[in-house]
Amino acid sequence: MNTKLPPLNGNGHHKPAFPIPISEMRERYLNLYTGAVNDVLRFRYNLQTTSLPAHFAPLREHMKLAGVAFTVKGAPDITTDGEMEMRAGMLEALHENSVVVWDCTGDTVTSQWGEVMTMAAANAGCRGAVVNGIRDTHSILEQGFPVFYQYKSNTGMLGRFRMYYYQKPILMGAVVVQPGDWIFGDIDGVIAIPQDIAYDVLLAAEEVVHKESDIKDMVSSGLKPTEVVAKGGYF
């Protein structure tokens, strides 16, 4: 994965440099699917470790997320001094078109995300969250906020889990996620794309989707699989 952080902007955020507006990047990624992006990363860039742990699933099957990684690190911890201030600072640092990604150090007990966090994140223009535990599920759904999670828990994190820092590299399974990397998720999981190739990966994945449309037409027409392969198709 990318080992060089993008430059800081005037607000102290890591600012990725893409040749098109991030809003356009989002819309175009949301028209793709993660399988096509994964194939591009593996076969064109030889990046074999880009998928976040398979336990992360969308709160609803139709939910997709795409945007710039805003990273958070925390762990099970019973101390509470400064925790609310850290949490408030993180929420104020969220930026337009970000996706907040939590490294929860394997926590399986507490909910790190709920109704009010969702409200604050949405107000900041954040486009989704990847986090271990959630609660206030109905309220999250009412807000239409895309969340990829591992479990639900009514146990809040104060006094059981605490945030240590944000906007530094984090480890999600075997994947290092840098602030500014591109995050894309759908029903088949979440992928982190190094920010310096995120636009090129977008173009290549769009080509894959276009080619697969032609392949599906060949299959629908009744061609045998060997004939499809002979014509440059694949399965």
C-alpha positions, 0 to 999 in steps of 0.5 A: 500500500501507499507509504507516503502521506499526502500533503496537509492542507490549511486545516491539517487534513491530509489532502489527496490530489486527484485530477478530477473533483472528489465528488466526481470520483465518488459518483463514478466509483459508486457505479462500479463494484468491488470485484472489478476494482479488486481484479484491477488491483491484483492483476494490473498492480500486483497488489494482493492485499487491499481488501479489509477483513471480510467480517465488515458488511453493510448495514443494508445490502444496498449500501455502498460507500466511496471517499477519502480515508479518514483514519481512527485508532482505538482499543479496549481501555477503561480509562476515560480522561480526555476521551470526550475531548478526543472524540469531539476533536475527531468529529470536527476534523472530519471533512467533505467526502471522507469515509471514517475507518476505525482500527478497533484493535479487535474489540468485539464488545463495545459500539464505537458508532451510534446515532449522534456520531452519525449526525455529526459525521453527516453534518461534516460531509462524511460519506460513511463509516467502517467500524467494528461495533454499532448501536442506535441502528434504527436511527442510523438507518433513518439518516441513510448513512452508509455503515459497514460494521462487524457486530451490533452492541448496546454497550457504549464505548466510554469506560470500555474502549477509547480512541487513541488518535486519528489521521495516522496510518492504521492496520485493518487486518493485513491492510495498511490504510493511510489517511487520504487513501481511497475507500470503496465498499459494497455488498462484497466488502471494503477495499482500500486503494492507495491514493496515488493510483486511485484515479487510474484504478477507477479508469481501469475498473470502468474498462473492466465493467464495459468489457464484462458487459460485452462478455455477458452479451456473448453468453446471453447470445448462446455462445459456448464458454470456449467460444467466449474465451476465444473471443477474448472473454473470461469467466 
